[in-house]
Amino acid sequence: MPKPPTYQFHVQVKPRYQPQRSDPAQAIYFFTYTITVRNTGTLAAQLISRTWNVNDADGHHEKVKGLGVVGRQPLLQPGEAFEYTSGTRLQTPTGTMHGSYFCVAEDGEKFDVDVPMFVLDALSASAGQRD
């Protein structure tokens, strides 16, 4: 008897502070984040849309929803990965992001992939992690 299909993406995030695109005097802190999405399931699946929750240290919250990522809706075969870089601005030097991707497998099954919370931190980045 064949094993039932699994619907699973694994997500890795590498955030980075961008001092050259920031202006602390104007409360503008720009961050990029590079995300690698790998299909660890048993069927091909397509990333259809994303939802982000962006929070700064003052409690400001922004919810961002949209189709795909960086203008793409990648179809990932089992074991295949897609990497992209995007960015966000905060009004404080630290904050967090977390979210989810909505995906559809080749058999029509719909599933969500959680993106665990990650920290955006300009203060620790200034200790030598600059581009």
ChimeraX commands (.cxc) that place a marker at each C-alpha (Angstrom):
marker #1 position 0.00,0.00,0.00 radius 0.5
marker #1 position 1.55,3.34,-1.01 radius 0.5
marker #1 position 2.23,5.94,1.63 radius 0.5
marker #1 position -0.13,8.94,1.58 radius 0.5
marker #1 position 1.36,12.09,0.06 radius 0.5
marker #1 position 2.90,14.67,2.34 radius 0.5
marker #1 position 2.48,18.40,1.80 radius 0.5
marker #1 position 5.40,20.20,3.36 radius 0.5
marker #1 position 7.73,23.11,2.70 radius 0.5
marker #1 position 10.71,23.97,4.89 radius 0.5
marker #1 position 11.57,27.67,5.22 radius 0.5
marker #1 position 14.93,29.24,6.18 radius 0.5
marker #1 position 15.31,32.99,6.72 radius 0.5
marker #1 position 18.44,35.16,6.84 radius 0.5
marker #1 position 17.61,38.76,7.81 radius 0.5
marker #1 position 20.13,41.55,7.30 radius 0.5
marker #1 position 20.16,45.22,8.30 radius 0.5
marker #1 position 20.85,47.64,5.42 radius 0.5
marker #1 position 22.52,50.75,6.92 radius 0.5
marker #1 position 23.07,52.36,3.50 radius 0.5
marker #1 position 19.28,52.35,2.90 radius 0.5
marker #1 position 18.40,53.45,6.44 radius 0.5
marker #1 position 18.16,56.86,8.10 radius 0.5
marker #1 position 18.00,56.49,11.90 radius 0.5
marker #1 position 17.59,60.29,12.30 radius 0.5
marker #1 position 14.30,59.95,10.40 radius 0.5
marker #1 position 13.32,56.67,12.15 radius 0.5
marker #1 position 13.84,54.62,8.98 radius 0.5
marker #1 position 15.50,51.23,9.39 radius 0.5
marker #1 position 15.63,49.08,6.28 radius 0.5
marker #1 position 16.08,45.32,6.39 radius 0.5
marker #1 position 16.38,42.66,3.73 radius 0.5
marker #1 position 15.64,39.02,4.28 radius 0.5
marker #1 position 16.69,36.12,2.11 radius 0.5
marker #1 position 14.30,33.20,2.23 radius 0.5
marker #1 position 14.88,29.68,1.01 radius 0.5
marker #1 position 11.73,27.61,0.53 radius 0.5
marker #1 position 12.35,23.88,0.01 radius 0.5
marker #1 position 9.70,21.33,-0.87 radius 0.5
marker #1 position 10.27,18.55,1.68 radius 0.5
marker #1 position 6.99,16.86,0.80 radius 0.5
marker #1 position 6.32,14.03,-1.64 radius 0.5
marker #1 position 4.38,15.96,-4.32 radius 0.5
marker #1 position 5.14,19.02,-6.43 radius 0.5
marker #1 position 3.46,22.12,-5.00 radius 0.5
marker #1 position 3.13,25.77,-5.93 radius 0.5
marker #1 position 3.50,28.75,-3.61 radius 0.5
marker #1 position 0.45,30.87,-4.42 radius 0.5
marker #1 position 0.38,33.72,-1.89 radius 0.5
marker #1 position 1.98,35.12,1.24 radius 0.5
marker #1 position 0.92,36.82,4.46 radius 0.5
marker #1 position 3.43,38.71,6.62 radius 0.5
marker #1 position 3.05,40.19,10.08 radius 0.5
marker #1 position 5.62,42.94,10.61 radius 0.5
marker #1 position 6.05,44.35,14.13 radius 0.5
marker #1 position 8.37,47.08,15.39 radius 0.5
marker #1 position 9.59,47.68,18.94 radius 0.5
marker #1 position 6.94,50.38,19.54 radius 0.5
marker #1 position 4.10,47.95,18.91 radius 0.5
marker #1 position 3.26,49.09,15.39 radius 0.5
marker #1 position 1.86,46.15,13.43 radius 0.5
marker #1 position 1.50,45.81,9.68 radius 0.5
marker #1 position -0.11,42.88,7.87 radius 0.5
marker #1 position 1.06,42.40,4.28 radius 0.5
marker #1 position -0.76,40.04,1.90 radius 0.5
marker #1 position -0.13,39.36,-1.74 radius 0.5
marker #1 position 0.18,36.88,-4.55 radius 0.5
marker #1 position 3.43,34.95,-4.79 radius 0.5
marker #1 position 6.81,36.21,-3.67 radius 0.5
marker #1 position 8.85,38.85,-5.54 radius 0.5
marker #1 position 6.41,38.58,-8.45 radius 0.5
marker #1 position 6.73,34.80,-8.76 radius 0.5
marker #1 position 4.60,31.79,-7.84 radius 0.5
marker #1 position 7.23,29.05,-7.89 radius 0.5
marker #1 position 6.26,25.44,-8.55 radius 0.5
marker #1 position 8.62,23.25,-6.52 radius 0.5
marker #1 position 9.20,19.57,-7.19 radius 0.5
marker #1 position 10.00,17.37,-4.16 radius 0.5
marker #1 position 13.48,18.31,-2.94 radius 0.5
marker #1 position 13.60,21.50,-5.03 radius 0.5
marker #1 position 14.24,24.91,-3.44 radius 0.5
marker #1 position 13.46,28.52,-4.36 radius 0.5
marker #1 position 15.44,31.41,-2.87 radius 0.5
marker #1 position 14.52,35.08,-2.97 radius 0.5
marker #1 position 15.39,38.34,-1.24 radius 0.5
marker #1 position 12.88,40.99,-0.24 radius 0.5
marker #1 position 12.80,43.83,2.27 radius 0.5
marker #1 position 10.88,45.86,4.79 radius 0.5
marker #1 position 11.18,49.14,6.67 radius 0.5
marker #1 position 10.68,49.69,10.38 radius 0.5
marker #1 position 10.42,52.87,12.45 radius 0.5
marker #1 position 12.53,51.31,15.23 radius 0.5
marker #1 position 15.94,49.60,15.11 radius 0.5
marker #1 position 14.45,46.26,16.12 radius 0.5
marker #1 position 11.34,44.30,15.26 radius 0.5
marker #1 position 10.03,40.92,14.19 radius 0.5
marker #1 position 8.37,39.28,11.23 radius 0.5
marker #1 position 6.44,36.06,10.83 radius 0.5
marker #1 position 3.90,34.80,8.40 radius 0.5
marker #1 position 2.72,32.05,6.13 radius 0.5
marker #1 position 2.56,30.87,2.56 radius 0.5
marker #1 position -0.56,29.44,0.94 radius 0.5
marker #1 position 0.33,26.54,-1.38 radius 0.5
marker #1 position -1.43,24.10,-3.68 radius 0.5
marker #1 position -0.05,20.63,-4.43 radius 0.5
marker #1 position -0.26,19.05,-7.88 radius 0.5
marker #1 position -3.15,16.83,-6.69 radius 0.5
marker #1 position -5.18,19.95,-5.77 radius 0.5
marker #1 position -4.61,19.71,-1.99 radius 0.5
marker #1 position -4.31,23.16,-0.37 radius 0.5
marker #1 position -1.98,23.74,2.57 radius 0.5
marker #1 position -0.39,26.54,4.58 radius 0.5
marker #1 position 3.28,26.79,5.48 radius 0.5
marker #1 position 4.17,28.73,8.63 radius 0.5
marker #1 position 7.18,31.03,8.50 radius 0.5
marker #1 position 8.46,31.15,12.08 radius 0.5
marker #1 position 9.14,34.49,13.71 radius 0.5
marker #1 position 12.51,36.05,12.96 radius 0.5
marker #1 position 14.17,39.11,14.44 radius 0.5
marker #1 position 15.12,42.27,12.57 radius 0.5
marker #1 position 17.86,43.93,14.60 radius 0.5
marker #1 position 19.92,46.94,13.46 radius 0.5
marker #1 position 21.69,47.19,16.81 radius 0.5
marker #1 position 23.47,43.83,16.74 radius 0.5
marker #1 position 24.03,44.17,12.98 radius 0.5
marker #1 position 26.08,47.31,13.50 radius 0.5
marker #1 position 28.63,45.21,15.37 radius 0.5
marker #1 position 30.06,44.00,12.08 radius 0.5
marker #1 position 27.39,42.25,10.02 radius 0.5
marker #1 position 27.09,44.98,7.39 radius 0.5
marker #1 position 27.19,44.44,3.64 radius 0.5
marker link #1:1,2 radius 0.2
marker link #1:2,3 radius 0.2
marker link #1:3,4 radius 0.2
marker link #1:4,5 radius 0.2
marker link #1:5,6 radius 0.2
marker link #1:6,7 radius 0.2
marker link #1:7,8 radius 0.2
marker link #1:8,9 radius 0.2
marker link #1:9,10 radius 0.2
marker link #1:10,11 radius 0.2
marker link #1:11,12 radius 0.2
marker link #1:12,13 radius 0.2
marker link #1:13,14 radius 0.2
marker link #1:14,15 radius 0.2
marker link #1:15,16 radius 0.2
marker link #1:16,17 radius 0.2
marker link #1:17,18 radius 0.2
marker link #1:18,19 radius 0.2
marker link #1:19,20 radius 0.2
marker link #1:20,21 radius 0.2
marker link #1:21,22 radius 0.2
marker link #1:22,23 radius 0.2
marker link #1:23,24 radius 0.2
marker link #1:24,25 radius 0.2
marker link #1:25,26 radius 0.2
marker link #1:26,27 radius 0.2
marker link #1:27,28 radius 0.2
marker link #1:28,29 radius 0.2
marker link #1:29,30 radius 0.2
marker link #1:30,31 radius 0.2
marker link #1:31,32 radius 0.2
marker link #1:32,33 radius 0.2
marker link #1:33,34 radius 0.2
marker link #1:34,35 radius 0.2
marker link #1:35,36 radius 0.2
marker link #1:36,37 radius 0.2
marker link #1:37,38 radius 0.2
marker link #1:38,39 radius 0.2
marker link #1:39,40 radius 0.2
marker link #1:40,41 radius 0.2
marker link #1:41,42 radius 0.2
marker link #1:42,43 radius 0.2
marker link #1:43,44 radius 0.2
marker link #1:44,45 radius 0.2
marker link #1:45,46 radius 0.2
marker link #1:46,47 radius 0.2
marker link #1:47,48 radius 0.2
marker link #1:48,49 radius 0.2
marker link #1:49,50 radius 0.2
marker link #1:50,51 radius 0.2
marker link #1:51,52 radius 0.2
marker link #1:52,53 radius 0.2
marker link #1:53,54 radius 0.2
marker link #1:54,55 radius 0.2
marker link #1:55,56 radius 0.2
marker link #1:56,57 radius 0.2
marker link #1:57,58 radius 0.2
marker link #1:58,59 radius 0.2
marker link #1:59,60 radius 0.2
marker link #1:60,61 radius 0.2
marker link #1:61,62 radius 0.2
marker link #1:62,63 radius 0.2
marker link #1:63,64 radius 0.2
marker link #1:64,65 radius 0.2
marker link #1:65,66 radius 0.2
marker link #1:66,67 radius 0.2
marker link #1:67,68 radius 0.2
marker link #1:68,69 radius 0.2
marker link #1:69,70 radius 0.2
marker link #1:70,71 radius 0.2
marker link #1:71,72 radius 0.2
marker link #1:72,73 radius 0.2
marker link #1:73,74 radius 0.2
marker link #1:74,75 radius 0.2
marker link #1:75,76 radius 0.2
marker link #1:76,77 radius 0.2
marker link #1:77,78 radius 0.2
marker link #1:78,79 radius 0.2
marker link #1:79,80 radius 0.2
marker link #1:80,81 radius 0.2
marker link #1:81,82 radius 0.2
marker link #1:82,83 radius 0.2
marker link #1:83,84 radius 0.2
marker link #1:84,85 radius 0.2
marker link #1:85,86 radius 0.2
marker link #1:86,87 radius 0.2
marker link #1:87,88 radius 0.2
marker link #1:88,89 radius 0.2
marker link #1:89,90 radius 0.2
marker link #1:90,91 radius 0.2
marker link #1:91,92 radius 0.2
marker link #1:92,93 radius 0.2
marker link #1:93,94 radius 0.2
marker link #1:94,95 radius 0.2
marker link #1:95,96 radius 0.2
marker link #1:96,97 radius 0.2
marker link #1:97,98 radius 0.2
marker link #1:98,99 radius 0.2
marker link #1:99,100 radius 0.2
marker link #1:100,101 radius 0.2
marker link #1:101,102 radius 0.2
marker link #1:102,103 radius 0.2
marker link #1:103,104 radius 0.2
marker link #1:104,105 radius 0.2
marker link #1:105,106 radius 0.2
marker link #1:106,107 radius 0.2
marker link #1:107,108 radius 0.2
marker link #1:108,109 radius 0.2
marker link #1:109,110 radius 0.2
marker link #1:110,111 radius 0.2
marker link #1:111,112 radius 0.2
marker link #1:112,113 radius 0.2
marker link #1:113,114 radius 0.2
marker link #1:114,115 radius 0.2
marker link #1:115,116 radius 0.2
marker link #1:116,117 radius 0.2
marker link #1:117,118 radius 0.2
marker link #1:118,119 radius 0.2
marker link #1:119,120 radius 0.2
marker link #1:120,121 radius 0.2
marker link #1:121,122 radius 0.2
marker link #1:122,123 radius 0.2
marker link #1:123,124 radius 0.2
marker link #1:124,125 radius 0.2
marker link #1:125,126 radius 0.2
marker link #1:126,127 radius 0.2
marker link #1:127,128 radius 0.2
marker link #1:128,129 radius 0.2
marker link #1:129,130 radius 0.2
marker link #1:130,131 radius 0.2
view
